[in-house]
Amino acid sequence: MRWAARCALCVSLSAALVLDTDLRVDVAHGYGIWALISVVNCSERLQGELLRKSAERLLGTLVGASGALLVLSVDDLINFKAVGGAFHDTVRHWCATSDALQDACDPGGVLHALAADNYVTRGNFYLFCAAIVTIAGVYARATNRSSPNFDYFYFLSVLSFDFLTIDAYQQQLSLWVAVGFGSDTLAPQYRVYMVLLGAGLTTIAGLLAWPEYASDELRGRVSVDCAQLALLATGLPAALARPRESECAEFSAIE
């Protein structure tokens, strides 16, 4: 019941970022749904699980976003648009001056396909980065010996990186724009902010609003087991050895 009440509280607070007009515009900037998703995903009954999942979501989002910014910085540094344009100009020059390459330059040929897209080099770079990070994240999760610890971190790192990287490529964002300068489009930042806000809200609610601890649950289970063992020691059949609440409380007090 405490878990349900805590979840309802967090969902209500995060839903206000979507439903309330002022909060939706001034605070969430239209991306409050990401805070709501984080609240639902991070909600766990026990305190330790809640803190672990919230921390892994925070860390995974930050790592994925940092990786996406690194890709944008490389994009700005190398200027794949210029490199891609020079490459396509070279391919077109080959097709115009070389008779031996006419078959490849005709429609359906390899060189014709390469010359058709002005940003093929930049697109392949983003695709390569997304593929490498995805493979590395899935492999790390598959070989994680401390599972379920860090599983959610690997998942969120890959998800955040792929989503932000592909979104930045689709919107043709540079690093300068992505970090909040030179444009009114701050969608990637707002998504990250809302994810962090949702995870932080869940963590604070778990600490202050009706927390449940694994130690309390373990103590209760041990008390029941000890009381049942004591009844079995008296010679009662196993089917009749059902400890009363008072007996469980006595063993809990002894602990």
Order of alpha helices (4+ residues) and beta strands (2+ residues): alpha-alpha-alpha-alpha-alpha-alpha-alpha-alpha-alpha-alpha-alpha-alpha-alpha
